[in-house]
Amino acid sequence: MEMIWIDRLRRLNRGIALLTGLMLLACAGFVLLDITMRRLGGSLGGTEEIAGYAMAIGTAWGMAYTLLELGHVRIDLLRARGTTLVRALADIFSMVVLTATVTFIAVQAWPVVARSLANSSRANTPLETPLAWVQVPWFAGWVWFATVSAVLTLLALSMVLRGRAGETEAAIGAFAEVDTLQ
């Protein structure tokens, strides 16, 4: 049951990653166009600002995908030497810490967004971009990452409590070069 939900989250996040990639690709095209125009004596202007916004949004949304694809870095020297249950508990502990950290970041990000919305804040740049246009999707990415982390932690904990600790490896495990340790 838990793996069905994890697979659904993976599929959903692959779609989100595809959209994020398309956004970054469009941004790269915009920067390339601006560079070409500069060589011809013109410029679109603001490409570095827009690229920065795209990177912030892309990073926030990409972290949940990376989590589900087991791509987050983890130092697992001790974990790799443990039994299946010890590895599962270490993975759950790391997920609890990650979830708490990401949730804290999302909670702390909200006042920034709320202030920008309340004040109709704009960037102090020539584009004068309304900051809410950037901060709302950035904040939503952090909230999504916190939500996915929490759900994944609860699903893995459910697997361990049901005596299926070995299955957590595919959901929240850390893959390392175990051969180098033995």
Secondary structure, DSSP 8 states (H G I E B T S, - for coil): -HHHHHHHHHHHHHHHHHHHHHHHHHHHHHHHHHHHHHHTT-----HHHHHHHHHHHHHHHHHHHHHHTT-S----HHHHTS-HHHHHHHHHHHHHHHHHHHHHHHHHHHHHHHHHHHHT-B-SSTT--BHHHHHHHHHHHHHHHHHHHHHHHHHHHHHHHTT-GGGHHHHH-----GGGT-
